[in-house]
Amino acid sequence: MTVFLGLGIAGIVLLTLSLIFDGVLEGLLGDAFGGLLNGLFDGLLSLPVIAGFLSMLGFGGAIVLGTTGAGTTGAAVAGGAAGLVAGWLTWKFSKALMRDQTTATPRGEDLVGTSGSVVTRIPADGYGEVLLRLAGQTVKYSAKSAVPVERGTEIWVEGTLSTTSVTVRPVER
């Protein structure tokens, strides 16, 4: 039973190390053998999958050995089966997490055609400030206009000059 518990604990330690160092262990193992193992730990043989298999092999074997009269061979077979299931589930779960995509990051070009309001007067030959909504958040941008625009005027964004400045024109109603 001690061997099974040792395998289970070793699996937990391996999983903890793989989560803490996130890829460093894979790199060290790949470098240790002259690059022979590079890419081996990317999918089905990733360290979390191996750790899940090892933990369930150990703990499953210890449970079977302690609760039944199956003997060491029966405990190893039952633990191995539980380890295969745990490894497969870990692999599927990690694949699902890697496929998870977030929405696109908003860019300055997304502002073109949106409306806002002037918070600092825009002179014809300089910059003022406007409030715009980007991805649901109110953001203040430096703004330039071909004509002077007074504070409080509603504006349309015509283009982006940089990541923090836009060209605008007053809305005509």
N, C-alpha and C positions, 0 to 999 in steps of 0.2 A: 504494500500500500504506500510505503514511503516513496518509492520510485514514481508512482502515479501522481501523488501530491507534488513531488518535485517538478514533474513535467508541467502540471497545471500552474504552479507558481512561476516557473520559467516562462511560460506563455504569457502570463499577466505582466511580468517584468519586460519581456520583449515588446508587448503591445504598448506599454507605458513609454518605453524608450523610443519606439517608432513614432509615437504621437508627439513626444516632447521634441525630438530632434528632426522630425519631418523631412525625411529624405537623406539626412546626413549618414545614417547607418547604411542605406542602400549604396550611397556613394563610396563609403569606406569599404564595404564588402566588394564592390565592383573594382575598386582600386587595388585591393589586397591581392587579387588574383590577376593583375596585369590587364584589367579591362575585359577579362573573359566572361565575367558575370554581368557586364553592363546591359541593361534592358531586361534582364531576367526577372527583376523584382518590380516590374511595372504593372502587372495585371494579376493573373491567377496566383503567381508566386510572390505577391507583395508581402512585406513584413506583417501588416495587420492580418492578412489571410493566414499566414503561417502561424502567427501568434494565436489566432482564434482556433485553428486546428490543434495546436499543441496544448492549449488550455483545456479544450473539451476532451482531448484524448486523455490527459492526466486526470482531470476532475471526474469525467464520466467513468473512466476505468476505476478510480478510487471508490466511487459510489457503488458500482456493480460489484466490486470485490468486497466491499464492506457490508452490503445488504443481501447478497446472494451467495450461494455456494458454487458459483460458476468457475472459480479458480482464476489463475493469472491469465491464461490464454483467452478465456471467455471475457474477462474484464478488458483485455487489450483489444479484442475484436469489437466489443460494445463501445469502448472509448474511441476506437478508430472510426467507427460509424458515426458517432456523435461529433467527432472532430471533422469529418468530411462534410457533414451537414453545416456545422458552424463556419467552416472555411468557405463553403459555397455561399452561404448567406452573407458573410462578410464581403466576399467578392462582389456579389450582386448589389449590395447596399452601397459599397464604395463606387461602383460603376454608375449607379443612379445619382449619387452625390456629385460625381464629376460631370455628368450631363446637365446638371442644374444650371440654367442660364438666367441671368438677371436682365432687366430691361436695358436698353441702350443708354449709355451715359449722355446726358444732354450736352450739346455743343453750341457754340456761338451762332452757327448758321441756323439753328432752330429758332432764333429770335426774329429772323427776317419775316416781316408780315404781321408781327404781333403789335399790340397797342400798349401804351403806358402813359405815364404822366410826368411832366417836368417838375423837378423838385428844386433845382437851381437854374436860374435863367440861362438860356443858351444864346450867347452873342453870335453875330454873323461871322466873326473872325476868330472864334475860340471855342472852348468847351464849356458845357454845363453838365447837369446830372439829371438822369431820368430813373424812374422806378419801373421795372419790368417784371413779369412773372415768367420764371424759367423752371420747368418741372414742378410746378405748384408752389414754388418759393418766390417771395418778392426779393428782387436783387437790384442794387443800385449800380448803374453803369454811367461812365462818362459818355457824353453825347455831343455830336457836332451836327450842325444844320446849315443849309445854304442861306436861310433867312433867320433873323432873330426870333426866338420863341420865349414867351414869358412863362413865369412860374405858374403851375396849375393847368397848363394847356395840355390837352390830350394829343399824343403823338403816335405815329406809325414808324416802325423800324424799317429802314430801307436797305441797310447793309451792316456788316460788321467790319470794323477797322482793326481791332485786335481782340484779345480775350476779355478786355475790360472796357472797350469803347465801341460805340455804334454810331451810325449816321441815321438821322431821323428827319421827319417832316411833320408839320402840324396837320392834324385831321381837319378836313374841311367838311362841314355839315351843310 
